[in-house]
Amino acid sequence: MKRQKKSETDRLSDLPDHLLLHIIEFMITKYAVQTCVLSKRWKNLWKSLTNIKLLYHFDRYNGDILVNKIVSHILSSRDNFVPLHSISYVNGCRIWHDVFPFKTNILAEIMEYAASHNVQQLEIDTQTDHIRNLELPPSIFNCDSLTSLTLSLRDVYKSNTKMFPKSFNLPALKTLKLVCFTFFTGDNGYAEPFSTCNMLSKLVIYTCNLQDDAQGLCISNSKLSNLAIGTSNSHSNIHKLILSTPKLTSLTIDGIPPIFPAPSTCNLTLFEELKFDCLDGDTMGEDIFISWLHLLAKIKIITLSFKILKLMVNILKNNSSMRAQLPSFVKLKSLKVEAYPWKCDERIREMHAHHLFFFFFIFFFFNVNYDANNGASSSTIAISSPSKPSVQNPKPIIKDIF
Amino acid sequence: MAQEASSSTSSKTISLKTGDGEIFEIEASAAKQMKTVQRLIDDLGDDITIPLHNVFSKELPKIIEYYKKDITGEITKDFEAEFVKDLNDDEVKVLFLAANYLDANKLFEFLSQNIADRLESKSVEYVRKYFGVENDFTPEEESKLREERAWSFRGIKEDE
């Protein structure tokens, strides 16, 4: 029915401005700006965007000089009376620092703009080797409006980190992700950076360091429920982790297998989930391994990457005294092993339900065939325990396997 | 098909009548997610067939399919990708307008993102047609604007 079709085409234009704006909010801002030439009505519509998304992939990145211009232009043209909800600057390109050696203040500019415009969510994720003397403006660490902050400022070639400020005031912050930072040592000899974040519930620390004189990292926070910590290289100097987080429910270790022993969790009454998302690295210190094994035995919900599972099995295979002292996994309710097809070169064979308390059995009993070429994100084998924990002693069975 | 009458709304179904006269059934809990429908139910009662003048038989089943998944909590990225995979740009537009009319927030947000993704690297002419926009700039005005923002016009795909 022609008449109906015609009115359908026109109807998007009948929508009020704020709904049209709603669509372009989801675009990368560079493209949203293009709408200024659609018609006079659209000329200034993009200036009311409340979310600024700056995203660069290989095929779109033209060097920082152009990026600076674009970002500056967007920030200065937008309507200052429209509240700004979020800014996201994600540069996924590998930047050749000797090809683009120039000063750039764009990150500081973005951070200052975010702070002065009461942004709620800020994400900056970029390589930073090519930026000389990157100064982080204090305003971004003293911002009443921020609820979510991601700062991933990666020096890929030089492995430098930025100093995380000794004191800061982010009273509304609920989610914090930090990559490549160094933490100051406090008076008690530990780095204890997050005790003042009263609303913090999710914290991710990746490839971070301590000052040389620190005895360890202490995460002390009254509301924190989710913690993820890890490093991509073995040069990290976090050798001890203390958790003073009464509301913690979940701990994730990612990157290489942990280089610090398992923290004590006896005061963490809500703690029930431990995830090992380790996809890199081939070794783990023996003492460190034993401490994590004992922690795993107390956990309700475990997720292991196939890589770490393999590593753990190999360590146990070669160590008979360790096998003789294995703890019983009496609390275990659910166990997941995640095999990423492109990382895994072995078939995982199916596991029989009654062996599930002993995670290292998975290596021999899984029989899940998956198509390694289908490009799916991951195959997950989830096993849940029966409601009653078994009191079966694992030791004789382990002996048979090995 | 009439469900057993029960005091809770969770097992009840609501009848919806499209602008072109067809009738579809949805669960009462799914109808709750579409605020316009819920308002009509509140006004007219849940035993009456609810008339939806601006939604038609082509798109309503798809919307019902989405909310069927939503009430069981099964909406995943994979489901959403599959949901729009075979739809062309115009079909998505029709769904978007229907979701707006029905005040179906979750679907509306998802389709906004999908339309944004589809339009992102299309030409200005294509986007004008899509939104039904008349170009009221003079050629000089338009080329001046394009020049000022030349950096935003790089990297545009050729229209299919």
Interface residues (C-beta under 8 A of the other chain):
Chain A: Q4 E8 T9 D10 R11 L12 S13 L15 L19 L20 H22 I23 I24 E25 F26 M27 I28 K30 Y31 V33 Q34 T35 C36 V37 L38 S39 K40 R41 W42 K43 D59 R60 N62 L66 K69 I70 H73
Chain B: F56 D90 K93 V94 L97 N100 S112 Q113 I115 A116 D117 L119 E120 S121 V124 V127 R128 K129 Y130 F131 G132 V133 E134 N135 D136 F137 E142 L145 R146 R149 W151 S152 F153 R154 G155
